[in-house]
Amino acid sequence: MGVKFKDITSPEFIELNDLGGKLLTVDASNVIYKFLSSMRQPDGSPLKDLNGNITSHLNGIMFQTSTLIAKGIKPIYVFDGKAPELKKKTQEERINIKKEAQEKYEEAKKAGDYETARKYASRTPYLNKEIIDSSKKLLDLMGLPYVQAKTEGEAQASYMVAEGDAWAVVSQDYDCLQFGASRMLKNFKLSSRQSKDLQVISLEKTLNELNVTREQLVDIAILVGTDFNAGIHGIGPKKGLKLIQKYGNLETALKKLDKTIEEDYNQIREIFLHPDVVTDYDLKFRNPKREQLIDFLCGDHDFTEERTFAAIDKLVHETAQTSLEQWF
Protein backbone atom coordinates (compact mmCIF):
# COMPACT_ATOMS: atom_id res chain seq x y z
CA MET A 1 0.00 0.00 0.00
CA GLY A 2 3.00 2.30 0.31
CA VAL A 3 3.78 5.01 2.86
CA LYS A 4 0.92 7.20 4.04
CA PHE A 5 2.38 10.64 3.28
CA LYS A 6 -0.91 12.41 2.65
CA ASP A 7 -0.56 14.63 5.73
CA ILE A 8 2.85 16.06 4.76
CA THR A 9 2.42 16.64 1.02
CA SER A 10 0.73 19.50 -0.81
CA PRO A 11 -0.84 18.28 -4.07
CA GLU A 12 -2.04 20.64 -6.76
CA PHE A 13 -5.26 20.07 -8.66
CA ILE A 14 -4.96 19.52 -12.38
CA GLU A 15 -7.40 19.04 -15.25
CA LEU A 16 -7.38 15.97 -17.46
CA ASN A 17 -7.03 18.23 -20.50
CA ASP A 18 -3.71 19.46 -19.09
CA LEU A 19 -2.27 15.99 -19.69
CA GLY A 20 -2.76 16.04 -23.45
CA GLY A 21 0.45 15.12 -25.27
CA LYS A 22 2.13 13.71 -22.16
CA LEU A 23 3.52 10.23 -21.47
CA LEU A 24 2.57 8.74 -18.11
CA THR A 25 4.07 5.64 -16.54
CA VAL A 26 1.58 3.27 -14.96
CA ASP A 27 2.21 0.43 -12.52
CA ALA A 28 0.59 -2.34 -14.58
CA SER A 29 -0.08 -4.60 -11.59
CA ASN A 30 -2.09 -1.93 -9.77
CA VAL A 31 -4.11 -0.95 -12.83
CA ILE A 32 -4.85 -4.51 -13.94
CA TYR A 33 -5.84 -5.39 -10.38
CA LYS A 34 -8.34 -2.51 -10.45
CA PHE A 35 -9.78 -3.79 -13.74
CA LEU A 36 -10.15 -7.26 -12.25
CA SER A 37 -11.73 -5.79 -9.11
CA SER A 38 -14.23 -3.43 -10.69
CA MET A 39 -15.27 -5.08 -13.94
CA ARG A 40 -17.55 -7.79 -12.60
CA GLN A 41 -20.99 -9.32 -12.95
CA PRO A 42 -23.79 -8.35 -10.50
CA ASP A 43 -22.98 -11.40 -8.34
CA GLY A 44 -19.28 -10.47 -8.16
CA SER A 45 -18.04 -12.89 -10.82
CA PRO A 46 -15.37 -11.48 -13.16
CA LEU A 47 -16.09 -10.94 -16.85
CA LYS A 48 -15.38 -14.12 -18.84
CA ASP A 49 -15.48 -15.34 -22.42
CA LEU A 50 -17.52 -18.36 -23.52
CA ASN A 51 -14.64 -20.68 -22.61
CA GLY A 52 -14.51 -19.40 -19.05
CA ASN A 53 -11.37 -17.29 -19.43
CA ILE A 54 -11.30 -14.08 -17.38
CA THR A 55 -11.46 -11.00 -19.60
CA SER A 56 -11.97 -8.11 -17.16
CA HIS A 57 -8.37 -6.98 -17.56
CA LEU A 58 -8.48 -7.18 -21.36
CA ASN A 59 -11.69 -5.14 -21.37
CA GLY A 60 -10.10 -2.41 -19.25
CA ILE A 61 -6.84 -2.25 -21.16
CA MET A 62 -8.48 -2.14 -24.58
CA PHE A 63 -11.36 0.26 -24.08
CA GLN A 64 -10.19 2.55 -21.30
CA THR A 65 -6.66 2.91 -22.63
CA SER A 66 -7.85 3.61 -26.18
CA THR A 67 -10.16 6.32 -24.81
CA LEU A 68 -7.21 7.98 -23.10
CA ILE A 69 -5.07 7.76 -26.19
CA ALA A 70 -7.84 9.42 -28.19
CA LYS A 71 -7.38 12.38 -25.81
CA GLY A 72 -3.65 12.50 -26.56
CA ILE A 73 -2.62 10.93 -23.23
CA LYS A 74 -0.05 8.14 -23.56
CA PRO A 75 0.06 5.60 -20.72
CA ILE A 76 3.10 3.31 -20.52
CA TYR A 77 2.40 0.10 -18.62
CA VAL A 78 5.26 -1.08 -16.40
CA PHE A 79 5.14 -4.69 -15.17
CA ASP A 80 6.56 -5.93 -11.87
CA GLY A 81 9.61 -8.13 -11.77
CA LYS A 82 10.76 -10.11 -8.73
CA ALA A 83 9.88 -8.38 -5.47
CA PRO A 84 12.65 -7.76 -2.91
CA GLU A 85 12.84 -10.38 -0.17
CA LEU A 86 11.95 -7.73 2.41
CA LYS A 87 8.49 -7.45 0.83
CA LYS A 88 7.65 -11.09 1.56
CA LYS A 89 5.78 -10.32 4.80
CA THR A 90 3.64 -7.67 3.10
CA GLN A 91 2.84 -10.07 0.29
CA GLU A 92 1.82 -12.79 2.74
CA GLU A 93 -0.48 -10.37 4.56
CA ARG A 94 -2.14 -9.42 1.28
CA ILE A 95 -2.66 -13.09 0.39
CA ASN A 96 -4.36 -13.71 3.74
CA ILE A 97 -6.65 -10.73 3.18
CA LYS A 98 -7.65 -12.12 -0.21
CA LYS A 99 -8.35 -15.55 1.29
CA GLU A 100 -10.61 -14.06 3.94
CA ALA A 101 -12.41 -11.98 1.31
CA GLN A 102 -12.87 -15.07 -0.86
CA GLU A 103 -14.53 -16.94 2.00
CA LYS A 104 -16.90 -14.05 2.73
CA TYR A 105 -17.65 -13.70 -0.98
CA GLU A 106 -18.64 -17.36 -1.26
CA GLU A 107 -20.83 -17.10 1.84
CA ALA A 108 -22.65 -14.00 0.59
CA LYS A 109 -23.10 -15.45 -2.89
CA LYS A 110 -24.53 -18.67 -1.46
CA ALA A 111 -26.96 -16.62 0.65
CA GLY A 112 -28.08 -14.65 -2.41
CA ASP A 113 -26.72 -11.39 -0.99
CA TYR A 114 -25.18 -10.15 -4.22
CA GLU A 115 -24.46 -6.64 -2.98
CA THR A 116 -22.24 -8.01 -0.20
CA ALA A 117 -20.84 -10.67 -2.53
CA ARG A 118 -19.72 -8.06 -5.04
CA LYS A 119 -18.08 -5.99 -2.28
CA TYR A 120 -15.92 -8.90 -1.13
CA ALA A 121 -15.34 -10.18 -4.67
CA SER A 122 -13.56 -6.93 -5.52
CA ARG A 123 -10.89 -7.81 -2.91
CA THR A 124 -10.12 -11.30 -4.22
CA PRO A 125 -8.31 -10.96 -7.60
CA TYR A 126 -4.91 -12.53 -8.17
CA LEU A 127 -2.53 -11.61 -10.96
CA ASN A 128 -1.37 -14.92 -12.38
CA LYS A 129 0.93 -15.62 -15.32
CA GLU A 130 -1.98 -16.05 -17.74
CA ILE A 131 -3.40 -12.63 -16.91
CA ILE A 132 -0.02 -10.91 -17.18
CA ASP A 133 0.89 -12.67 -20.44
CA SER A 134 -2.48 -11.90 -22.06
CA SER A 135 -2.18 -8.26 -20.97
CA LYS A 136 1.24 -7.96 -22.61
CA LYS A 137 -0.03 -9.65 -25.76
CA LEU A 138 -2.92 -7.21 -25.99
CA LEU A 139 -0.67 -4.18 -25.52
CA ASP A 140 1.64 -5.48 -28.24
CA LEU A 141 -1.28 -5.96 -30.64
CA MET A 142 -2.53 -2.46 -29.77
CA GLY A 143 0.85 -1.03 -30.74
CA LEU A 144 1.51 0.26 -27.23
CA PRO A 145 4.92 0.00 -25.58
CA TYR A 146 5.35 -1.57 -22.17
CA VAL A 147 8.33 -2.14 -19.90
CA GLN A 148 9.19 -5.24 -17.89
CA ALA A 149 10.83 -4.18 -14.63
CA LYS A 150 13.57 -6.16 -12.94
CA THR A 151 12.00 -5.69 -9.50
CA GLU A 152 9.34 -3.23 -8.35
CA GLY A 153 7.23 -1.83 -11.20
CA GLU A 154 6.79 1.41 -9.29
CA ALA A 155 10.57 1.81 -9.00
CA GLN A 156 10.94 1.36 -12.76
CA ALA A 157 8.06 3.74 -13.50
CA SER A 158 9.58 6.34 -11.18
CA TYR A 159 13.01 6.00 -12.78
CA MET A 160 11.54 6.70 -16.23
CA VAL A 161 9.95 9.90 -14.93
CA ALA A 162 13.11 10.93 -13.08
CA GLU A 163 15.04 10.49 -16.34
CA GLY A 164 12.58 12.72 -18.20
CA ASP A 165 11.31 9.92 -20.44
CA ALA A 166 7.79 10.34 -19.06
CA TRP A 167 6.00 13.24 -17.38
CA ALA A 168 4.58 11.60 -14.25
CA VAL A 169 3.86 8.32 -12.50
CA VAL A 170 0.20 7.38 -12.15
CA SER A 171 -0.07 6.08 -8.59
CA GLN A 172 -1.96 6.28 -5.32
CA ASP A 173 1.19 5.26 -3.44
CA TYR A 174 3.67 7.86 -2.26
CA ASP A 175 6.46 5.30 -2.68
CA CYS A 176 7.21 6.75 -6.10
CA LEU A 177 8.47 9.92 -4.38
CA GLN A 178 10.94 7.84 -2.38
CA PHE A 179 11.89 6.11 -5.64
CA GLY A 180 12.73 9.53 -7.09
CA ALA A 181 9.85 10.29 -9.47
CA SER A 182 9.81 14.02 -10.17
CA ARG A 183 5.97 13.96 -10.36
CA MET A 184 3.16 11.65 -9.38
CA LEU A 185 -0.50 11.79 -10.37
CA LYS A 186 -3.14 10.80 -7.82
CA ASN A 187 -6.79 9.94 -8.42
CA PHE A 188 -6.18 9.34 -12.11
CA LYS A 189 -8.57 7.06 -13.98
CA LEU A 190 -7.88 5.20 -17.20
CA SER A 191 -11.23 6.29 -18.60
CA SER A 192 -13.01 9.35 -19.92
CA ARG A 193 -14.92 9.79 -16.65
CA GLN A 194 -12.19 11.56 -14.74
CA SER A 195 -12.82 12.56 -11.13
CA LYS A 196 -12.59 16.23 -10.19
CA ASP A 197 -9.88 15.57 -7.60
CA LEU A 198 -7.09 14.71 -10.04
CA GLN A 199 -3.87 15.83 -8.35
CA VAL A 200 -0.20 16.22 -9.19
CA ILE A 201 2.51 16.09 -6.53
CA SER A 202 5.98 17.44 -7.28
CA LEU A 203 8.97 15.81 -5.58
CA GLU A 204 11.02 19.03 -5.72
CA LYS A 205 8.20 21.09 -4.23
CA THR A 206 7.60 18.48 -1.53
CA LEU A 207 11.25 18.40 -0.49
CA ASN A 208 11.48 22.20 -0.45
CA GLU A 209 8.31 22.61 1.61
CA LEU A 210 9.37 19.96 4.12
CA ASN A 211 12.98 21.22 4.13
CA VAL A 212 14.37 17.70 3.75
CA THR A 213 16.41 15.80 1.19
CA ARG A 214 15.15 12.75 -0.69
CA GLU A 215 17.40 10.62 1.51
CA GLN A 216 15.72 12.09 4.58
CA LEU A 217 12.30 11.50 3.02
CA VAL A 218 13.22 7.81 2.77
CA ASP A 219 14.28 7.84 6.44
CA ILE A 220 10.89 9.31 7.37
CA ALA A 221 9.21 6.55 5.41
CA ILE A 222 11.20 3.86 7.24
CA LEU A 223 10.18 5.37 10.60
CA VAL A 224 6.52 5.38 9.56
CA GLY A 225 6.62 1.97 7.87
CA THR A 226 6.88 0.82 4.27
CA ASP A 227 6.11 -2.29 2.24
CA PHE A 228 9.51 -3.51 3.44
CA ASN A 229 9.29 -2.79 7.18
CA ALA A 230 6.71 -2.25 9.92
CA GLY A 231 8.02 1.08 11.18
CA ILE A 232 7.95 2.34 14.76
CA HIS A 233 4.63 2.07 16.59
CA GLY A 234 3.06 5.46 17.25
CA ILE A 235 5.06 7.36 14.62
CA GLY A 236 3.07 8.81 11.74
CA PRO A 237 4.23 11.07 8.91
CA LYS A 238 4.08 14.33 10.90
CA LYS A 239 6.00 12.95 13.88
CA GLY A 240 8.45 11.19 11.60
CA LEU A 241 9.08 14.45 9.75
CA LYS A 242 9.74 16.34 12.98
CA LEU A 243 12.16 13.66 14.17
CA ILE A 244 14.20 13.68 10.96
CA GLN A 245 14.15 17.49 10.78
CA LYS A 246 15.42 17.61 14.38
CA TYR A 247 17.98 14.80 14.33
CA GLY A 248 18.96 14.75 10.66
CA ASN A 249 18.88 11.03 9.98
CA LEU A 250 17.32 7.72 10.94
CA GLU A 251 20.22 6.45 13.05
CA THR A 252 20.22 9.47 15.36
CA ALA A 253 16.43 9.51 15.64
CA LEU A 254 16.34 5.83 16.61
CA LYS A 255 19.08 6.38 19.19
CA LYS A 256 17.21 9.30 20.77
CA LEU A 257 13.98 7.25 20.80
CA ASP A 258 15.83 4.18 22.11
CA LYS A 259 14.12 2.17 19.36
CA THR A 260 15.27 -0.27 16.72
CA ILE A 261 14.12 -1.26 13.24
CA GLU A 262 13.80 -5.03 12.99
CA GLU A 263 14.64 -5.06 9.28
CA ASP A 264 17.92 -3.95 7.69
CA TYR A 265 17.11 -0.29 7.09
CA ASN A 266 20.22 0.27 4.99
CA GLN A 267 18.88 -2.36 2.61
CA ILE A 268 15.54 -0.53 2.52
CA ARG A 269 17.34 2.71 1.76
CA GLU A 270 19.13 0.98 -1.09
CA ILE A 271 15.82 -0.31 -2.52
CA PHE A 272 14.43 3.23 -2.65
CA LEU A 273 17.52 5.24 -3.53
CA HIS A 274 19.28 2.83 -5.92
CA PRO A 275 16.68 0.40 -7.29
CA ASP A 276 17.67 -2.17 -9.89
CA VAL A 277 16.02 -0.82 -13.04
CA VAL A 278 16.00 -1.32 -16.80
CA THR A 279 17.72 1.59 -18.53
CA ASP A 280 17.27 0.50 -22.15
CA TYR A 281 13.60 0.57 -23.17
CA ASP A 282 11.60 1.33 -26.29
CA LEU A 283 8.73 3.81 -25.81
CA LYS A 284 7.68 4.09 -29.44
CA PHE A 285 3.95 3.87 -30.20
CA ARG A 286 3.00 1.93 -33.32
CA ASN A 287 -0.15 1.35 -35.31
CA PRO A 288 -2.24 -1.54 -34.00
CA LYS A 289 -2.24 -4.94 -35.66
CA ARG A 290 -5.86 -4.67 -36.66
CA GLU A 291 -6.66 -8.17 -37.91
CA GLN A 292 -4.75 -9.87 -35.11
CA LEU A 293 -6.51 -7.67 -32.56
CA ILE A 294 -9.90 -8.65 -33.96
CA ASP A 295 -8.96 -12.33 -33.90
CA PHE A 296 -7.65 -12.09 -30.34
CA LEU A 297 -10.50 -10.09 -28.82
CA CYS A 298 -13.51 -11.05 -30.93
CA GLY A 299 -12.44 -14.51 -32.03
CA ASP A 300 -10.67 -15.82 -28.94
CA HIS A 301 -12.45 -13.85 -26.21
CA ASP A 302 -15.92 -13.05 -27.61
CA PHE A 303 -15.69 -9.25 -27.57
CA THR A 304 -18.35 -7.44 -29.60
CA GLU A 305 -17.08 -6.39 -33.01
CA GLU A 306 -18.67 -2.93 -33.14
CA ARG A 307 -17.10 -1.73 -29.90
CA THR A 308 -13.76 -3.34 -30.73
CA PHE A 309 -13.62 -1.76 -34.18
CA ALA A 310 -14.33 1.68 -32.66
CA ALA A 311 -11.50 1.27 -30.13
CA ILE A 312 -9.07 0.16 -32.83
CA ASP A 313 -9.94 3.21 -34.92
CA LYS A 314 -8.90 5.43 -32.00
CA LEU A 315 -5.55 3.69 -31.85
CA VAL A 316 -4.94 3.97 -35.60
CA HIS A 317 -5.67 7.68 -35.52
CA GLU A 318 -3.60 8.47 -32.45
CA THR A 319 -0.46 6.34 -32.84
CA ALA A 320 0.78 7.99 -36.00
CA GLN A 321 3.60 9.93 -34.29
CA THR A 322 7.10 8.85 -35.18
CA SER A 323 9.23 10.25 -32.36
CA LEU A 324 9.09 10.49 -28.59
CA GLU A 325 10.26 14.10 -28.40
CA GLN A 326 7.01 15.62 -29.64
CA TRP A 327 5.20 14.42 -26.52
CA PHE A 328 7.16 16.72 -24.20
N, C-alpha and C positions, 0 to 999 in steps of 0.2 A: 504493500500500500504506500510505501514511501514515508518520508518525514513530514510531519504536520507543521508546515511553516506558514500557515495562513495568517497567523497573528503577528508575524514580523515582516511581512512583505506588503508592498503597495502596488497592486495591479492597476493597469489603466484599461478603461473600456475601449473597445475597438469594434468597428462595423465589419461585417463579412465582406462588403464591397472593397474594403481597404486591403484585402488579401489578394485581389486580382493580380495575376502575373507573378505570384510568389510560389516558391517551392517550400513545402512543409514536410518535415520528417515525422513519421507516425510509427509508434511502437505497434507492430502488427499483432502481437499476442493480445494486447489490451483491446484493440479495435475488433479483432475477430471474436474475442470473448464476448464483447458487447453485442455483436451481431447474433451470436449463438444464444445469448441471454434474452434478447428482446424480440427476436423474430421467431415467434412461437404460435402454435395453435391455441384456441381458447382453453383447452385442458392442460396447457403447459408443454405439450409435445413440440419438439423442434420441427421446422419445415423439412419435408423429405420428398424425394422423387418416388416414382412408382416401384422402384426396386428397394426402397427402404433406406437409401443413402441420405444422410443429413445434408441439406442445401442452404440452411440459414446463412452461413458465412458467404457462400457464393452469391446469394441474393444481395447481401449487403455490399460486398465488394463491387459487383457489377453495376447495380443501379444507383447506389449512393455515391460511389466514386465517380461514375460518369457524369452525374449531375454536378458535382463539384468542378470537374474538369471543364464542363460547359461554361462555368463561370470564370474560367481562367485560373483556377486554383489547382496546383499540382501536388498531390500527396505522394510521398515516397514511403512505401511500406518497408520497415526494418524488422527482420525476424530474429528472435532470440537464438543464441548459441547455447553453450553449456554454462549453466549458472555456477557462480563461485561456491565452493564448499560451505562457506559461512552462511549461505542462504538456505541450507538444507532444513533448518528448524522452521523457518518461515514457510517453506514449501510444504512441510509436513502438517503444519497448522492449517494451511489452506485446504489440503486434501481432507482433513478431518471435518472442516466446515462443510465441504461439498458432500461428504458422506452423510452428515446429519441432515443437510437440506434434502438429499435424495430420499432419505427415510420419511421425512415429513411430507415431501411431495407425493410419494406413493400412498401414504395414509390419506391425505386429502383427496387425491384422485379416486381412491377406492370408495371414499365416503360421498363422492359426487360434489365436493366443495371445490369447484374449478377455480374460483377466485383465489383461494388459498393455495391451491395446487400450482397455479401459474406463478404466484409470488415465490414459492420455494423452488420451482423449476428453474427460474432465472438465475439461481445460485449454484446450479449443478454442472454446468458445462465443463468438459475437459478438452484441451487441445491435443489431439493425438496426431500421429504421423500422417494419417490419411487426410485430415482436415488441413494441415499445414501444406502438404504436397499439392492438394487440389487448389488451395489458395494461390500458391506460386504458379501453378499451371495456368490458372485463370488470368493472373496479372500478366504473364508472358503473352498469352493470346490477345489480351487487351492492348498490348504494346506499351505497358507501363513498367518502368524499372523498379526493381526492389533490391534490397541489400541483405545478405545473410551475415549477421554479426558473429563474432567469435564467442562472445560471452553475453552480457546483458544487452538486449536490444536498445534500451533507453540510453546506455552509454554510447553505443554506436550512433544513434540518432542525434545525441547531444554533440558528439565530436563533429559530425557533418555540419551542424549549425555553427559551432565554434570556428570551424575552418572557413566559413562563409559560403559553403556549397548549398546551403538551404537557409531560409529566413528564420524559421522558428521550429521548435519541437512541439507537436501536439501532445499534451499530457495533462493529467490531473495530479500527477505526482511531482513534488518539488525536487525529487532526486536529480532531475536533469540540470538543476542549478548547481548541485554539488559536482555533477559530471562535467560542468563547464559550458553548457549551452548558453549562448549570449541572449537568447529569448525563448520563452515558453508561452504557449497558448493554452488557456484553460477554458473549459466549457464549450469546446469546439465540437460540432457535430458534422459527420460525413453525410450531410443531406442538405436539402434546400431550406429546411425548416430550422433555421439557426436561432438559438435562444438569444435574448437581449442582453445576457450577461457575459458575452464573449469578452475575455480579458487577455491582455498581454503583460508579461512580467519580464523586465529587463534585469539581467544579472548585474551589469555595471551599476545601474541605478540602485538595485537592492544592496550591493556592497557599500556604495557610497552613503546611502541613508543609514545603514546599520553601523557604518564606520568599522568594518571588518574586511579581512582578505578572504579570498575563496578558501584558502587553507583553514582559516578560522571558522568559516561557515560549515565546513566539513566537521570540525571539532564540535561545533554546536549540535550538529546532527547526531554525532556519536553519543553525546550526553543525553539527548532526547530519546534516541533509539531509531534504528534504521532497519531495513530488511536483513541486515547482517549482524545486528546486535540488539539486545533488549533495552539498553540505555540505563539511566539511573532513576530509580523510582522517585516520583515527586518533582522531577525536573521537566518542565515544558519548554517550548521555544523561547518565551520571554525570559524565564529564569536562566536558561542555557546561554542566551545572548548576553545577559548581564555578567554571568560568570566568566565568559571568554573575554568580554570587553575589559573586565577588571583584572583578570589573571593572565591574559594573553594567549594561553594555549591549554590544551586538554590535560597535559601532565600536571601542570601547576594547579589547575582547578580541582582535579581529583585528589591531589595531595591536601589542599586546603579543606576539602569536603571529607577527607579520610574515607574515600570510596575507591572502588576498583571496577574496571570493566572486565567482565569474564572473558570476552573474546579478545583476540589480538587486534587492538585498535590501530596499530601501524599497518596491518594488513588491510583493514577497512579503509584507512586513508589512501592506501595504494590503489584500491579498487576504484575509488572516486576520482583521485587526482591523476592517476596514470593507468586508465583502463586499457585492456588489450583490444584494440580495434582494427578494423579493416581500413586501410588507407587508399587502396586502389579500387574504385568502384565506378560503374557506368551509370550515369543519370539521364541518358538520352531517352526521350519519349519517341515512340514509333507508331506508325499506323497499325491498327488492329488487324489480326488475321481473321477476316470476316467469316469465311466459310468454316474454318476450324472452330471459331467461337460458336457459331450456330450449331455445329455438330455436337460440341461439348455441352452447351447449355440446353439447347432444345432437344437434341437427339439423345444424349446420355442422361440428362437430368430433368427433362420434361418442363423446361421453362416455356412460357408462351412466346410465340414468334413475334407478335406485334410489339410487345414491350422490349424484347431483346433487340429487335431491329432498330428501334428508336434509340436505345442506349448506345448501340454500335455507331449509329450516325453521329452522335455527339463526340465519340472518340475520334472518328475519321476527321471531323471538322476541326477538332481542337489539338490534335497531335501533329500538326503539319510543321511545327517549328524545327529548325535544324541545329540550333546551338543552345547551350545552357545559358550563355551570358545574357540573352535578351529577357530572361525572367528575373533579373535583379535591377 
